[in-house]
């Protein structure tokens, strides 16, 4: 809920390690569990859950708490629909899995002081978001403060100096990719795509959500958020519902393509480091089967909510 990119980067290796420890033939269960981690992101229930959501939300004048009130039930509905579909796709592998004896698996390890402090920091940041938003302050201050404190915490517990942590913790190749796709978004705007997209968006929130999902899958949801912002500006009568429809599509569309989001790139990079291979075609097929019903239900719930 705090940030889908960080959650996927953190949880993917943890889940893989648990699968390897828990089952005799873990390779057969990698896909179900790693896809569960990636699909859990879904519709962002908080505006900070997905960085690109902040772009459109700020443009549309949607505050942190207003966003949470509207999107939390939509996110819940998406999870309720998406995970049964994912389970149905992998039910055979899950049912045939052979767990190791409990005595071999269970080995309690007490958390370290550093881990407890890091968990406390995450909880404080999560609570601070709605409090600062309610007080009228910008939520980016909370994120920036949390990042600085995390660097100080890492340095204090001997994980490395701040420059070292920044150098090793930032994937500069992915940052370069994001700059490139953002330039692509600007190029599409200059080519007249915004005007044509605004004509489509004038037909309602369902089309906005569908086009946003497709565009996010094709050009990445970060540049698509910029394109959406500009297109909604040219769409007569576009308001909060239309902006939220664009955000729903931007959150779910990246499930259709490996390059659809930073979270997807981080997920693939984490799998590569863990020697797990998921082909782009396999990703697209599983993503499509889970995303289509989830997107339909999410847009349906948005339609039922008051404007």
C-alpha positions in Angstrom: 0.0 0.0 0.0 2.9 2.4 0.6 4.4 1.9 -2.9 3.9 -1.0 -5.3 7.4 -0.7 -6.8 9.1 -1.0 -3.4 6.7 -3.8 -2.3 7.5 -5.9 -5.4 11.2 -5.4 -5.1 11.1 -6.4 -1.5 8.6 -9.2 -1.5 9.6 -11.1 -4.6 12.9 -12.5 -3.2 11.2 -13.2 0.2 8.4 -15.2 -1.4 10.8 -17.2 -3.6 12.9 -18.0 -0.5 9.9 -19.2 1.4 8.8 -21.4 -1.5 12.2 -22.9 -1.8 12.2 -23.7 1.9 8.6 -24.9 2.1 8.3 -27.3 -0.9 10.3 -30.3 -2.3 10.0 -29.2 -5.9 9.9 -25.4 -5.7 10.5 -24.7 -9.4 6.9 -25.9 -10.1 5.5 -23.2 -7.8 7.6 -20.2 -8.7 5.1 -18.9 -11.3 2.0 -19.0 -9.1 3.7 -17.2 -6.2 5.7 -14.6 -8.1 2.7 -13.8 -10.2 0.7 -13.4 -7.0 3.2 -10.9 -5.8 3.0 -8.9 -9.0 -0.8 -9.1 -9.3 -1.2 -8.0 -5.7 -0.4 -4.4 -6.7 -3.6 -4.1 -8.7 -5.5 -0.8 -8.4 -3.6 1.5 -6.0 -5.7 2.1 -2.9 -3.6 5.1 -1.9 -2.4 7.8 -4.2 1.2 7.1 -3.1 0.8 3.3 -3.9 1.8 4.0 -7.5 4.1 7.0 -8.4 2.2 7.8 -11.7 -1.0 8.1 -9.8 0.3 11.2 -8.1 0.8 13.0 -11.4 -2.9 12.7 -12.5 -4.2 13.1 -8.9 -2.4 16.3 -8.4 -3.5 17.6 -11.8 -7.1 16.7 -11.1 -7.0 18.2 -7.6 -7.7 14.9 -5.8 -6.3 14.9 -2.2 -4.8 11.9 -0.5 -7.9 11.2 1.6 -10.4 11.8 -1.2 -8.4 9.4 -3.4 -8.3 6.7 -0.7 -12.1 6.9 0.0 -12.9 6.4 -3.6 -10.3 3.9 -4.7 -10.1 1.6 -1.6 -13.4 -0.2 -2.5 -12.3 -0.4 -6.1 -9.0 -1.9 -5.1 -10.8 -4.4 -2.9 -13.2 -5.4 -5.7 -10.2 -5.9 -8.0 -8.4 -8.2 -5.5 -11.6 -10.3 -4.9 -11.9 -10.9 -8.7 -8.3 -11.2 -9.7 -7.0 -13.7 -7.2 -9.6 -16.4 -7.8 -8.7 -16.2 -11.5 -5.0 -16.5 -10.7 -5.7 -19.4 -8.4 -7.7 -21.1 -11.1 -4.9 -20.8 -13.6 -2.4 -22.4 -11.2 -4.7 -24.7 -9.2 -3.1 -27.9 -10.5 0.4 -26.9 -9.6 -0.7 -25.8 -6.1 -2.7 -28.9 -5.4 0.1 -31.2 -6.5 2.7 -29.4 -4.5 4.6 -31.5 -1.9 5.4 -29.6 1.2 8.4 -30.5 3.4 7.8 -31.8 6.9 6.9 -29.0 9.3 9.9 -29.8 11.5 12.2 -29.0 8.6 10.4 -25.8 7.6 9.8 -24.1 10.8 12.8 -22.3 12.2 11.9 -19.1 14.1 14.4 -16.3 13.8 14.0 -13.3 16.0 14.0 -10.0 14.1 17.0 -7.8 14.5 16.9 -4.3 15.9 17.5 -2.9 12.5 14.5 -4.8 11.0 12.2 -3.7 13.8 13.3 -0.1 13.4 12.8 -0.3 9.6 9.3 -1.8 10.2 8.4 1.0 12.6 9.6 3.6 10.1 7.3 2.1 7.4 4.3 2.2 9.7 5.0 5.8 10.8 5.3 6.9 7.1 2.0 5.0 6.3 0.2 6.7 9.1 1.7 10.1 8.4 0.3 10.2 4.8 -3.4 10.7 5.7 -2.5 12.9 8.7 -0.4 15.3 6.7 -3.0 15.3 3.9 -5.8 16.1 6.3 -3.7 19.0 7.7 -3.4 20.3 4.2 0.3 19.5 3.8 2.0 18.0 0.7 2.4 14.2 1.0 5.8 14.3 -0.8 7.3 15.7 2.4 6.4 12.4 4.1 7.9 10.3 1.4 11.1 12.4 1.2 11.5 12.4 5.0 10.9 8.6 5.1 13.6 8.1 2.4 16.1 10.2 4.3 15.4 8.5 7.6 15.8 5.1 5.9 19.2 6.1 4.5 20.3 7.2 8.0 19.0 4.0 9.5 20.9 1.9 7.0 24.1 3.8 7.7 23.6 3.6 11.4 23.3 -0.2 11.3 26.4 -0.7 9.2 24.7 -1.4 5.8 26.9 1.2 4.1 27.4 4.9 3.8 24.7 7.0 2.3 26.5 7.4 -1.1 27.1 3.6 -1.2 23.4 2.9 -0.5 22.3 5.3 -3.2 24.8 3.9 -5.7 23.8 0.3 -5.1 20.1 0.8 -4.4 19.3 2.8 -7.5 18.8 1.0 -10.9 20.2 3.6 -13.2 19.4 1.6 -16.3 15.7 1.6 -15.4 15.8 5.3 -14.7 17.3 5.8 -18.2 14.4 3.7 -19.6 11.8 5.9 -17.7 13.4 9.1 -19.2 13.2 7.6 -22.6 9.6 6.6 -22.4 8.7 10.0 -20.9 10.2 11.6 -24.0 8.1 9.2 -26.0 5.0 10.5 -24.3 6.0 14.1 -25.2 6.6 13.0 -28.8 3.1 11.4 -29.0 1.7 14.7 -27.7 3.5 16.7 -30.4 2.3 14.2 -33.0 -1.4 15.1 -32.2 -2.3 12.0 -30.2 -3.7 14.0 -27.4 -6.4 15.6 -29.5 -7.6 12.2 -30.9 -7.5 10.7 -27.4 -9.6 13.5 -26.0 -12.3 12.7 -28.6 -12.3 9.1 -27.4 -12.4 10.2 -23.8 -15.4 12.3 -24.4 -17.5 9.1 -24.6 -17.2 8.3 -20.9 -15.1 6.7 -18.1 -15.2 3.2 -19.5 -13.4 4.2 -22.7 -11.0 6.2 -20.6 -10.1 3.2 -18.5 -9.8 0.9 -21.5 -7.6 3.3 -23.5 -5.5 4.1 -20.5 -4.9 0.4 -19.8 -4.0 -0.3 -23.4 -1.7 2.8 -23.6 0.0 1.9 -20.4 0.8 -1.6 -21.7 2.2 -0.2 -24.9 4.2 2.9 -23.9 4.5 2.4 -20.0 2.1 3.9 -17.5 4.4 6.8 -16.6 4.3 8.6 -20.0 0.7 7.4 -20.3 -0.2 9.3 -17.1 1.2 12.5 -18.7 -0.8 11.8 -21.9 -3.9 11.2 -19.8 -3.5 14.4 -18.0 -3.2 16.4 -21.2 -6.1 14.5 -22.9 -8.4 15.0 -19.9 -7.6 18.7 -20.0 -9.1 18.8 -23.5 -12.1 16.6 -22.7 -15.3 18.6 -22.1 -16.8 17.9 -18.7 -14.0 15.7 -17.4 -13.8 15.5 -13.7 -12.9 13.3 -10.8 -14.6 10.1 -12.1 -12.8 10.5 -15.5 -9.4 11.0 -13.7 -10.0 7.9 -11.5 -10.9 5.9 -14.6 -7.6 6.9 -16.2 -5.8 5.9 -13.0 -7.5 2.5 -12.9 -6.4 1.8 -16.4 -2.9 3.0 -15.7 -2.7 0.7 -12.6 -4.0 -2.4 -14.3 -2.7 -2.0 -17.9 0.9 -2.8 -17.0 -0.2 -6.4 -16.3 -0.5 -6.8 -20.1 3.1 -6.0 -21.0 6.5 -6.4 -19.3 7.4 -2.8 -20.1 4.1 -1.4 -18.9 5.4 -0.2 -15.6 8.5 0.3 -13.4 7.1 -2.4 -11.1 7.1 -4.9 -14.0 10.7 -4.1 -14.9 11.8 -4.4 -11.2 9.9 -7.7 -11.0 11.6 -9.2 -14.1 15.0 -7.9 -12.8 14.3 -9.6 -9.4 13.4 -12.9 -11.1 16.6 -12.7 -13.2 18.7 -12.4 -10.1 16.9 -15.4 -8.6 17.4 -17.5 -11.8 13.7 -17.7 -12.5 12.6 -17.3 -16.1 9.2 -16.0 -17.2 8.9 -15.3 -20.9 7.2 -12.0 -22.1 4.6 -14.1 -23.9 3.8 -16.0 -20.7 3.6 -12.8 -18.8 1.2 -11.3 -21.4 -1.1 -14.3 -21.4 -1.4 -14.6 -17.6 -1.7 -10.8 -17.3 -4.5 -10.7 -19.9 -6.5 -13.5 -18.3 -6.4 -11.8 -14.9 -6.6 -8.2 -15.9 -9.6 -8.3 -18.3 -12.2 -9.3 -15.6 -10.4 -7.2 -12.9 -10.5 -4.1 -15.1 -14.2 -4.7 -16.0 -15.2 -5.0 -12.3 -13.1 -2.1 -11.2 -14.6 0.3 -13.8 -18.0 -1.1 -12.9 -17.5 -0.2 -9.2 -16.3 3.2 -10.1 -19.5 3.8 -12.2 -21.6 2.8 -9.2 -19.9 5.2 -6.8 -21.2 8.8 -6.6 -19.5 11.4 -8.7 
